[in-house]
């Protein structure tokens, strides 16, 4: 955080019918910096990764817009987020995160396809690693990236939440669901 930068955070509570617990939204003056899952908030690595040390609880127009748009997303009425973003990462990570915005609502792609679209089809592991460090999940939808065999792979909030997000989008985009959490091994 720079001397002139103000970081604020607020807690967002998704609908009770989702496995998505409270989310902590962090914003700078420039844009939304992070959406942290409950398992992210207490981890010092996560605090450092998204550079939110020094953030104070409060609100600003960016956080208010993020809450309104998340409400729309969870209601099934919003498919595309439109708010300024301010993620912190390497140039490569930011390029991977920006590419996530190109994966359409209600659809999925693979790490291999994502790396090919970024111009380096052999960078599958690097792309997967960058996706795993995405500080703006849901808005930059890393949950839409699946394994080459169609299986659900890692997600910061767990596979149950990933399956729920994919089913939620599929239901509102196509009227069907594909990734029922109860069909996933170990969930």
Residue pairs with C-beta under 8 A, 6 or more apart in sequence:
1 7
1 28
1 51
1 53
1 54
5 28
5 29
6 28
6 29
6 60
7 26
7 27
7 28
7 33
7 52
7 54
7 55
7 56
8 26
8 27
8 55
8 56
8 57
8 58
8 59
8 60
8 63
9 24
9 25
9 26
9 27
9 52
9 55
9 56
9 57
9 58
9 63
10 24
10 25
10 57
10 58
10 59
10 63
10 67
11 22
11 23
11 24
11 25
12 22
12 23
12 24
12 25
12 35
12 66
12 67
12 70
13 22
13 23
14 20
14 21
14 22
14 23
14 70
14 74
15 74
18 74
18 161
18 164
18 168
19 157
19 158
19 160
19 161
19 164
19 181
20 37
20 157
20 161
20 164
20 165
21 37
21 38
21 157
22 38
23 35
23 36
23 37
23 38
23 70
23 138
24 34
24 35
24 36
24 40
24 41
25 32
25 34
25 35
25 36
25 63
25 66
25 67
26 32
26 33
26 34
26 35
26 36
26 50
26 52
26 55
27 33
27 60
27 62
27 63
27 66
27 86
28 62
28 86
29 60
30 84
30 86
31 62
31 83
31 84
31 85
31 86
32 62
32 63
32 66
32 83
32 84
32 85
32 86
32 136
32 139
33 50
33 51
33 52
33 85
33 86
33 87
33 88
33 135
33 136
34 50
34 52
34 87
34 135
34 136
35 66
35 135
35 136
35 137
35 138
35 139
36 46
36 50
36 52
36 135
37 137
37 156
37 157
37 161
39 156
39 157
40 46
40 156
47 53
49 88
49 133
49 135
50 87
50 88
50 135
51 88
62 83
62 84
65 83
66 83
66 139
69 78
69 81
69 82
69 83
69 139
70 138
72 78
73 79
73 81
73 138
74 168
76 168
76 171
76 172
79 105
79 106
79 169
79 172
79 173
80 105
81 139
83 139
85 136
85 139
85 140
87 93
87 94
87 97
87 134
87 135
87 136
87 140
88 135
89 97
89 130
89 133
89 135
92 126
92 130
93 130
93 133
95 118
96 114
96 118
96 127
96 130
96 131
96 134
97 130
97 131
97 134
97 135
97 136
97 140
97 142
98 140
99 114
99 117
99 118
100 114
100 131
100 134
100 140
100 141
100 142
100 144
100 145
101 140
101 141
102 117
103 109
103 114
103 141
103 144
103 145
105 141
105 169
105 172
105 173
106 169
106 170
106 172
106 173
106 174
107 144
107 173
108 144
108 145
108 146
108 166
109 144
109 145
109 146
110 145
110 146
110 147
110 148
111 124
111 127
111 128
111 131
111 145
111 147
111 148
111 153
112 121
112 124
112 148
114 127
114 131
114 145
115 121
115 122
115 123
115 124
115 126
115 127
118 127
120 126
128 145
128 153
128 154
131 142
131 145
132 142
132 154
132 156
134 140
134 142
134 156
137 143
137 155
137 156
137 157
138 165
141 165
142 155
143 155
143 161
143 162
143 165
143 166
144 166
144 169
145 153
146 152
146 153
147 153
152 159
152 162
152 163
152 166
152 179
152 184
155 161
155 162
158 187
159 181
159 184
159 186
159 187
160 181
160 184
160 187
162 179
163 179
163 180
163 181
163 184
163 187
164 181
166 178
166 179
167 177
167 178
167 179
167 180
167 181
170 176
170 177
170 178
170 179
171 177
181 187
